[in-house]
Amino acid sequence: MLLVAIVLVIVLSIHRKDGNTRRESHPSAPDFSLSQLNGQSLQLASYRGKVVLLDFWATWCDPCRDEIPHLIELQNKYRAQGLQIIGVSMDDSPDPVRDFSQHFKMNYPVVMGNADIGRLYGGVLGLPIAFLIDREGRIQKKFIGATSASVFEQNFQSLLKSGT
């Protein structure tokens, strides 16, 4: 009887790890609607079906400034395969962001973030922070600090190939 109980506990714990943990470790990305630099609204949910790299950054952040040219290259290289980079500027005003975006010829949408969006994503206490979101809208990975293009590529290539 004790042996049966032990086996049952083991089987249930394995099942729980295999099933529930996956869902918990890949939560849904919180949806939002924010203004883009051009004044149009951007809703994250409208990008379902694409692999999204959601990048929190600011013009005054040196590591962010270093990372942007690589994000532009990645958007060019993987757009046709379903990658969509979205920049969330944590600047206080859109004016420096517009100038920065034009200067660097940013080829992906940039929205103006705020404290509320930061809280939705667990608190954005340092920049840059990026979230890799799969085609079903689940957060697959969080990148804290400046991240090389090759690390981003390694993490999103399998999501692009899966098509789901």
C-alpha positions as CSV (number, residue, x, y, z in Angstrom):
1,M,0.0,0.0,0.0
2,L,2.8,2.4,0.9
3,L,4.6,1.5,-2.3
4,V,1.5,2.3,-4.4
5,A,1.2,5.7,-2.7
6,I,4.8,6.5,-3.4
7,V,4.5,5.5,-7.0
8,L,1.3,7.6,-7.3
9,V,3.1,10.7,-5.8
10,I,6.0,10.3,-8.2
11,V,3.8,9.8,-11.3
12,L,1.7,12.9,-10.3
13,S,4.7,15.0,-9.7
14,I,6.2,14.0,-13.1
15,H,2.9,14.8,-14.8
16,R,2.6,18.1,-13.0
17,K,6.2,19.1,-14.0
18,D,5.5,18.0,-17.6
19,G,2.2,19.8,-18.0
20,N,1.6,22.6,-15.6
21,T,5.2,23.9,-15.4
22,R,5.4,24.5,-19.1
23,R,2.4,26.8,-19.0
24,E,3.7,28.6,-16.0
25,S,7.2,29.0,-17.4
26,H,5.8,30.5,-20.6
27,P,3.1,32.9,-19.5
28,S,1.1,34.9,-21.9
29,A,2.6,38.3,-22.8
30,P,0.4,41.0,-21.3
31,D,-1.5,42.8,-24.1
32,F,-1.3,46.5,-24.4
33,S,-2.2,49.4,-26.7
34,L,0.2,52.2,-26.9
35,S,0.9,55.2,-29.2
36,Q,3.5,54.8,-31.9
37,L,5.7,57.8,-32.8
38,N,3.5,58.4,-35.8
39,G,0.5,58.8,-33.5
40,Q,-1.2,55.5,-34.5
41,S,-2.1,53.0,-31.8
42,L,-0.2,49.7,-31.6
43,Q,-1.8,46.7,-30.0
44,L,0.5,43.8,-29.1
45,A,-2.3,41.2,-29.7
46,S,-2.4,42.2,-33.4
47,Y,1.0,40.6,-33.8
48,R,-0.2,37.1,-32.9
49,G,1.2,34.7,-35.5
50,K,4.5,36.4,-35.5
51,V,7.6,36.0,-33.3
52,V,7.9,39.3,-31.4
53,L,11.0,40.7,-29.8
54,L,9.7,43.3,-27.4
55,D,12.5,45.7,-26.6
56,F,12.3,48.1,-23.7
57,W,14.9,50.9,-24.2
58,A,15.6,54.6,-23.9
59,T,17.6,57.1,-25.9
60,W,19.7,58.1,-22.8
61,C,20.7,54.4,-22.2
62,D,24.1,53.7,-23.8
63,P,23.8,49.9,-24.0
64,C,20.4,50.5,-25.6
65,R,22.0,52.8,-28.2
66,D,24.6,50.1,-28.9
67,E,21.9,47.4,-29.3
68,I,19.6,49.3,-31.7
69,P,21.7,48.9,-34.9
70,H,21.7,45.1,-34.3
71,L,18.0,45.0,-33.9
72,I,17.6,46.9,-37.2
73,E,19.7,44.3,-38.9
74,L,17.8,41.4,-37.3
75,Q,14.5,43.0,-38.4
76,N,15.8,43.2,-42.0
77,K,17.2,39.7,-42.0
78,Y,14.2,37.9,-40.4
79,R,11.1,40.0,-41.2
80,A,10.0,37.7,-44.1
81,Q,10.3,34.6,-41.7
82,G,7.9,36.2,-39.3
83,L,10.0,38.2,-36.8
84,Q,8.6,41.5,-35.6
85,I,10.7,43.7,-33.3
86,I,8.7,46.3,-31.3
87,G,10.6,49.0,-29.4
88,V,9.1,50.3,-26.2
89,S,10.8,53.6,-25.4
90,M,10.8,54.5,-21.7
91,D,11.8,58.1,-22.5
92,D,9.7,60.8,-20.8
93,S,8.9,62.5,-24.1
94,P,8.6,61.4,-27.7
95,D,10.7,64.2,-29.1
96,P,14.2,62.6,-28.5
97,V,12.8,59.3,-29.6
98,R,11.6,60.6,-32.9
99,D,15.0,62.2,-33.6
100,F,16.8,59.0,-32.5
101,S,14.5,56.8,-34.7
102,Q,15.1,59.0,-37.7
103,H,18.8,59.2,-37.2
104,F,19.2,55.4,-36.9
105,K,16.5,54.7,-39.5
106,M,14.7,52.3,-37.2
107,N,12.7,49.9,-39.4
108,Y,10.3,48.6,-36.7
109,P,7.5,50.2,-34.7
110,V,8.4,52.2,-31.6
111,V,5.8,52.9,-29.0
112,M,6.0,55.2,-26.0
113,G,6.1,53.2,-22.8
114,N,5.1,54.2,-19.3
115,A,5.3,52.9,-15.7
116,D,2.1,50.9,-16.3
117,I,3.5,48.9,-19.1
118,G,6.7,48.4,-17.1
119,R,4.6,46.9,-14.3
120,L,2.7,44.7,-16.7
121,Y,6.1,43.1,-17.6
122,G,7.2,42.6,-14.1
123,G,8.9,45.9,-13.5
124,V,11.4,47.4,-15.9
125,L,14.0,48.6,-13.4
126,G,17.0,48.7,-15.8
127,L,17.4,49.0,-19.5
128,P,17.6,47.4,-22.0
129,I,15.2,44.5,-21.3
130,A,13.7,42.4,-24.1
131,F,11.1,39.8,-24.1
132,L,10.9,37.0,-26.8
133,I,7.3,36.2,-27.5
134,D,6.2,33.2,-29.6
135,R,3.6,33.1,-32.3
136,E,0.9,32.2,-29.8
137,G,1.7,35.2,-27.6
138,R,3.7,33.5,-24.8
139,I,6.8,34.9,-23.3
140,Q,9.6,32.4,-24.1
141,K,12.6,34.3,-22.8
142,K,13.5,37.5,-21.0
143,F,16.9,39.2,-21.8
144,I,18.2,41.6,-19.1
145,G,20.9,44.0,-20.2
146,A,22.6,44.5,-23.6
147,T,22.3,41.3,-25.6
148,S,24.2,40.4,-28.8
149,A,22.5,39.8,-32.0
150,S,23.8,36.2,-32.1
151,V,22.1,35.5,-28.7
152,F,18.8,36.9,-29.9
153,E,19.1,34.8,-33.1
154,Q,19.9,31.6,-31.3
155,N,16.8,32.0,-29.2
156,F,14.3,33.0,-31.9
157,Q,15.4,30.9,-34.9
158,S,13.6,27.7,-33.7
159,L,10.5,29.8,-33.0
160,L,10.6,31.2,-36.6
161,K,11.1,27.7,-38.1
162,S,8.3,26.1,-36.1
163,G,5.7,28.3,-37.8
164,T,3.4,27.9,-34.8
